[in-house]
Amino acid sequence: VQIVESGGGLVQPGGSLRISCVASGFSFSSSYMTWYRQAPGKERELVAGISSAGGRTDYADSVKGRFTISRDNAKNTVYLQMNSLKPDDTAVYYCHRTYYWGQGTQVTVSS
C-alpha cells in the first residue's frame, strides 16, 4: 500500500491551494477516503471525507464552505481544494484510508 500526498506550500491568507493524494495497493474505488491535518502542538483532526463514488462528502465545521474534497477513481487520486485560507489552516495534511496513512504535505498560510 502506498499513499502519497503532494501540492502543499506557502500561501497568503485568503489564498487558495489544491493538494492531491495518489494511492495504490488497495481497492481505491471502493474506499472511503479522508483528509486529516495536524498543526504543531495539536492533535490530528479530521478535515474532510468522501465516499467511494464521490456522492457523499463530509467536512469539519471549521472548513465547511471553504474546502472541497473530490476524487478521480480512474487516477486513484483524491483532492482537497482549499479556498479562503486562514493562518489557522496551517498544518501538515494527511491522506487516510482505514489503517493507511500518507507521509503528509505541509500547508503554511502566512503573509
GROMACS elastic network, one bead per residue, 0.5 to 0.9 nm:
[ bonds ]
;  ai    aj funct       b0    kb
    1    23     6  0.75240   500
    1    24     6  0.56919   500
    1    26     6  0.63300   500
    1   100     6  0.76320   500
    2    22     6  0.80563   500
    2    23     6  0.56095   500
    2    24     6  0.52309   500
    2    25     6  0.62448   500
    2    26     6  0.86096   500
    2   100     6  0.81852   500
    2   101     6  0.83470   500
    2   102     6  0.73020   500
    3    21     6  0.66417   500
    3    22     6  0.58001   500
    3    24     6  0.66031   500
    3    25     6  0.87953   500
    3    95     6  0.71579   500
    3    96     6  0.79134   500
    3    97     6  0.88830   500
    3   100     6  0.75973   500
    3   101     6  0.64600   500
    3   103     6  0.76012   500
    4    20     6  0.81463   500
    4    21     6  0.54191   500
    4    22     6  0.53213   500
    4    23     6  0.64381   500
    4    94     6  0.89828   500
    4    95     6  0.77909   500
    4   101     6  0.86707   500
    4   102     6  0.53526   500
    4   103     6  0.66833   500
    4   104     6  0.75832   500
    4   105     6  0.88470   500
    5     8     6  0.83329   500
    5    19     6  0.71380   500
    5    20     6  0.55218   500
    5    22     6  0.65425   500
    5    23     6  0.88053   500
    5    93     6  0.81732   500
    5    94     6  0.70993   500
    5    95     6  0.66959   500
    5   102     6  0.63910   500
    5   103     6  0.69992   500
    5   104     6  0.58252   500
    5   105     6  0.58600   500
    6    18     6  0.89689   500
    6    19     6  0.57613   500
    6    20     6  0.52995   500
    6    21     6  0.64186   500
    6    22     6  0.85018   500
    6   104     6  0.78805   500
    6   105     6  0.58807   500
    6   106     6  0.87931   500
    7    17     6  0.76636   500
    7    18     6  0.63644   500
    7    20     6  0.61482   500
    7    21     6  0.88877   500
    7   105     6  0.71061   500
    7   106     6  0.85434   500
    7   107     6  0.85540   500
    8    17     6  0.74632   500
    8    18     6  0.76426   500
    8    19     6  0.59567   500
    8    20     6  0.86429   500
    8    92     6  0.85476   500
    8    93     6  0.82046   500
    8   104     6  0.89453   500
    8   105     6  0.52620   500
    8   106     6  0.51769   500
    8   108     6  0.79094   500
    9    17     6  0.81327   500
    9   105     6  0.80204   500
    9   106     6  0.61647   500
    9   107     6  0.50540   500
    9   108     6  0.60861   500
    9   109     6  0.84246   500
   10   106     6  0.83781   500
   10   107     6  0.61903   500
   10   109     6  0.59193   500
   10   110     6  0.70712   500
   11    14     6  0.83596   500
   11    15     6  0.60705   500
   11    16     6  0.71951   500
   11    17     6  0.74474   500
   11    85     6  0.79797   500
   11   107     6  0.77803   500
   11   108     6  0.62713   500
   11   110     6  0.62870   500
   11   111     6  0.76239   500
   12    15     6  0.54471   500
   12    16     6  0.83444   500
   12    85     6  0.76023   500
   12    86     6  0.81386   500
   12    87     6  0.83913   500
   12   108     6  0.83343   500
   12   109     6  0.54097   500
   12   110     6  0.50308   500
   13    16     6  0.85810   500
   13    84     6  0.70053   500
   13    85     6  0.53633   500
   13    86     6  0.50853   500
   13    87     6  0.63878   500
   13   109     6  0.57473   500
   13   110     6  0.59729   500
   13   111     6  0.65083   500
   14    83     6  0.70700   500
   14    86     6  0.63788   500
   14   109     6  0.86950   500
   15    82     6  0.83203   500
   15    83     6  0.61493   500
   15    84     6  0.54774   500
   15    85     6  0.54928   500
   15    86     6  0.82650   500
   15   109     6  0.83222   500
   16    81     6  0.74800   500
   16    82     6  0.54211   500
   16    84     6  0.62194   500
   16    85     6  0.62389   500
   17    80     6  0.82685   500
   17    81     6  0.61108   500
   17    82     6  0.52381   500
   17    83     6  0.66875   500
   17    85     6  0.82183   500
   17   107     6  0.86431   500
   18    79     6  0.68302   500
   18    80     6  0.55730   500
   18    82     6  0.59175   500
   18    83     6  0.85677   500
   19    78     6  0.85991   500
   19    79     6  0.57436   500
   19    80     6  0.53079   500
   19    81     6  0.65888   500
   19    82     6  0.80780   500
   19    93     6  0.86222   500
   19   105     6  0.80665   500
   19   107     6  0.89868   500
   20    77     6  0.67807   500
   20    78     6  0.58715   500
   20    80     6  0.64836   500
   20    81     6  0.87765   500
   20    95     6  0.85673   500
   21    76     6  0.82306   500
   21    77     6  0.53997   500
   21    78     6  0.52139   500
   21    79     6  0.62940   500
   21    80     6  0.86495   500
   21    94     6  0.86095   500
   21    95     6  0.63083   500
   21   102     6  0.81688   500
   22    75     6  0.76419   500
   22    76     6  0.57338   500
   22    78     6  0.67307   500
   22    79     6  0.89484   500
   22    95     6  0.89229   500
   23    26     6  0.78543   500
   23    28     6  0.69724   500
   23    75     6  0.87970   500
   23    76     6  0.56326   500
   23    77     6  0.63852   500
   23    78     6  0.83809   500
   23   102     6  0.87656   500
   24    27     6  0.78485   500
   24    28     6  0.71506   500
   24    76     6  0.70246   500
   25    28     6  0.81772   500
   26    29     6  0.88547   500
   26    30     6  0.88737   500
   26    31     6  0.85430   500
   27    30     6  0.55153   500
   27    31     6  0.64960   500
   28    31     6  0.51694   500
   28    32     6  0.82014   500
   28    33     6  0.83532   500
   28    52     6  0.76782   500
   28    73     6  0.69794   500
   28    76     6  0.60323   500
   28    77     6  0.84161   500
   28    97     6  0.88980   500
   29    32     6  0.83836   500
   29    52     6  0.55638   500
   29    53     6  0.69322   500
   29    72     6  0.87378   500
   29    73     6  0.54235   500
   29    74     6  0.82364   500
   29    76     6  0.72536   500
   30    51     6  0.83957   500
   30    52     6  0.50605   500
   30    53     6  0.76278   500
   31    50     6  0.88297   500
   31    51     6  0.70011   500
   31    53     6  0.86202   500
   31    97     6  0.70880   500
   31    98     6  0.85111   500
   32    49     6  0.70111   500
   32    50     6  0.57422   500
   32    52     6  0.50110   500
   32    53     6  0.86053   500
   32    54     6  0.87625   500
   32    96     6  0.89660   500
   32    97     6  0.67235   500
   32    98     6  0.82550   500
   33    48     6  0.85419   500
   33    49     6  0.56173   500
   33    50     6  0.54847   500
   33    51     6  0.66933   500
   33    52     6  0.73310   500
   33    71     6  0.88392   500
   33    78     6  0.75107   500
   33    95     6  0.74416   500
   33    96     6  0.60635   500
   33    97     6  0.52584   500
   33    98     6  0.81990   500
   34    46     6  0.74537   500
   34    47     6  0.74784   500
   34    48     6  0.56026   500
   34    50     6  0.63715   500
   34    51     6  0.89307   500
   34    58     6  0.89598   500
   34    69     6  0.85763   500
   34    78     6  0.85605   500
   34    94     6  0.83217   500
   34    95     6  0.59171   500
   34    96     6  0.51857   500
   34    97     6  0.64595   500
   35    45     6  0.87888   500
   35    46     6  0.63412   500
   35    47     6  0.54882   500
   35    48     6  0.52944   500
   35    49     6  0.63224   500
   35    69     6  0.83615   500
   35    78     6  0.89832   500
   35    79     6  0.88698   500
   35    80     6  0.77005   500
   35    93     6  0.67932   500
   35    94     6  0.56080   500
   35    96     6  0.60664   500
   35    97     6  0.89220   500
   36    44     6  0.65412   500
   36    45     6  0.54100   500
   36    47     6  0.50342   500
   36    48     6  0.70813   500
   36    49     6  0.88992   500
   36    92     6  0.83785   500
   36    93     6  0.57208   500
   36    94     6  0.50544   500
   36    95     6  0.63796   500
   36    96     6  0.72130   500
   37    43     6  0.85215   500
   37    44     6  0.55066   500
   37    45     6  0.54776   500
   37    46     6  0.66059   500
   37    47     6  0.66269   500
   37    89     6  0.86319   500
   37    90     6  0.87329   500
   37    91     6  0.58331   500
   37    92     6  0.54362   500
   37    94     6  0.58025   500
   37    95     6  0.87019   500
   37   104     6  0.84875   500
   38    41     6  0.82811   500
   38    42     6  0.63021   500
   38    43     6  0.60089   500
   38    45     6  0.63195   500
   38    90     6  0.84819   500
   38    91     6  0.51748   500
   38    92     6  0.53252   500
   38    93     6  0.66001   500
   38    94     6  0.80921   500
   39    42     6  0.53665   500
   39    43     6  0.72982   500
   39    44     6  0.73589   500
   39    45     6  0.89584   500
   39    88     6  0.84743   500
   39    89     6  0.81165   500
   39    90     6  0.64123   500
   39    92     6  0.63787   500
   39    93     6  0.88216   500
   40    43     6  0.83756   500
   40    90     6  0.88279   500
   40    91     6  0.70617   500
   40    92     6  0.86019   500
   42    45     6  0.86123   500
   45    60     6  0.87054   500
   46    49     6  0.80451   500
   46    59     6  0.80018   500
   46    60     6  0.66740   500
   47    58     6  0.83012   500
   47    59     6  0.58178   500
   47    60     6  0.51594   500
   47    61     6  0.85813   500
   47    62     6  0.81770   500
   47    63     6  0.71186   500
   47    67     6  0.87722   500
   47    93     6  0.88907   500
   48    57     6  0.71675   500
   48    58     6  0.53502   500
   48    60     6  0.62516   500
   48    63     6  0.83729   500
   48    67     6  0.82395   500
   48    68     6  0.80211   500
   48    69     6  0.65503   500
   48    80     6  0.82980   500
   49    56     6  0.82307   500
   49    57     6  0.55653   500
   49    58     6  0.50231   500
   49    59     6  0.66119   500
   49    69     6  0.69732   500
   49    70     6  0.88884   500
   50    53     6  0.80692   500
   50    54     6  0.56991   500
   50    55     6  0.75293   500
   50    56     6  0.57367   500
   50    58     6  0.64522   500
   50    69     6  0.67268   500
   50    70     6  0.69754   500
   50    71     6  0.78215   500
   50    78     6  0.86928   500
   51    55     6  0.62352   500
   51    56     6  0.52723   500
   51    57     6  0.64845   500
   51    58     6  0.88168   500
   52    55     6  0.77464   500
   52    56     6  0.83942   500
   52    71     6  0.86518   500
   52    73     6  0.83882   500
   53    56     6  0.79404   500
   53    71     6  0.82342   500
   53    72     6  0.89960   500
   53    73     6  0.78569   500
   54    57     6  0.70262   500
   54    69     6  0.89209   500
   54    70     6  0.67130   500
   54    71     6  0.65196   500
   54    72     6  0.85906   500
   57    68     6  0.85594   500
   57    69     6  0.70670   500
   57    70     6  0.82301   500
   58    64     6  0.87989   500
   58    69     6  0.84733   500
   59    62     6  0.80906   500
   59    63     6  0.65973   500
   59    64     6  0.57967   500
   59    65     6  0.89642   500
   59    67     6  0.80828   500
   59    68     6  0.84409   500
   59    69     6  0.85685   500
   60    63     6  0.56765   500
   60    64     6  0.63071   500
   61    64     6  0.53115   500
   61    65     6  0.88483   500
   62    65     6  0.89191   500
   62    66     6  0.87421   500
   63    66     6  0.54186   500
   63    67     6  0.56031   500
   63    68     6  0.87265   500
   63    82     6  0.85224   500
   63    89     6  0.87398   500
   64    67     6  0.62070   500
   64    68     6  0.81905   500
   65    68     6  0.78007   500
   65    83     6  0.86910   500
   66    81     6  0.82699   500
   66    82     6  0.61274   500
   66    83     6  0.51001   500
   66    84     6  0.60859   500
   66    85     6  0.77082   500
   67    80     6  0.67345   500
   67    81     6  0.55039   500
   67    83     6  0.59973   500
   67    84     6  0.84791   500
   67    85     6  0.89100   500
   68    79     6  0.80466   500
   68    80     6  0.56855   500
   68    81     6  0.50326   500
   68    82     6  0.65986   500
   68    83     6  0.84607   500
   69    78     6  0.72954   500
   69    79     6  0.56406   500
   69    81     6  0.63408   500
   69    82     6  0.87743   500
   70    77     6  0.86709   500
   70    78     6  0.57834   500
   70    79     6  0.52254   500
   70    80     6  0.65757   500
   70    81     6  0.81051   500
   71    74     6  0.89832   500
   71    75     6  0.85108   500
   71    76     6  0.77580   500
   71    77     6  0.57096   500
   71    79     6  0.58732   500
   71    80     6  0.87896   500
   72    75     6  0.54724   500
   72    76     6  0.61207   500
   72    77     6  0.53405   500
   72    78     6  0.63286   500
   72    79     6  0.83345   500
   73    77     6  0.63456   500
   73    78     6  0.80645   500
   74    77     6  0.78537   500
   75    78     6  0.86665   500
   78    95     6  0.83461   500
   82    85     6  0.65645   500
   83    86     6  0.89589   500
   85    88     6  0.82183   500
   85    89     6  0.64638   500
   85    90     6  0.87399   500
   85   109     6  0.67384   500
   86    89     6  0.53878   500
   86    90     6  0.75603   500
   86   109     6  0.61116   500
   86   110     6  0.80073   500
   87    90     6  0.55914   500
   87   108     6  0.73470   500
   87   110     6  0.59105   500
   87   111     6  0.88466   500
   88    91     6  0.80912   500
   88   109     6  0.76426   500
   89   107     6  0.75936   500
   89   108     6  0.74561   500
   89   109     6  0.66857   500
   90    93     6  0.89096   500
   90   106     6  0.78002   500
   90   107     6  0.54296   500
   90   109     6  0.54242   500
   90   110     6  0.82812   500
   91   105     6  0.84425   500
   91   106     6  0.60636   500
   91   107     6  0.55550   500
   91   108     6  0.66111   500
   91   109     6  0.88315   500
   92   104     6  0.57719   500
   92   105     6  0.53806   500
   92   107     6  0.60151   500
   92   108     6  0.84704   500
   93   103     6  0.88014   500
   93   104     6  0.52320   500
   93   105     6  0.52810   500
   93   106     6  0.62346   500
   93   107     6  0.70138   500
   94   101     6  0.68006   500
   94   102     6  0.58682   500
   94   103     6  0.67538   500
   94   105     6  0.66849   500
   95   100     6  0.84927   500
   95   101     6  0.59966   500
   95   102     6  0.55313   500
   95   103     6  0.82099   500
   95   104     6  0.70057   500
   96    99     6  0.77639   500
   96   100     6  0.57818   500
   96   102     6  0.66449   500
   97   100     6  0.52326   500
   97   101     6  0.66659   500
   98   101     6  0.81860   500
  101   104     6  0.81599   500
  102   105     6  0.87400   500
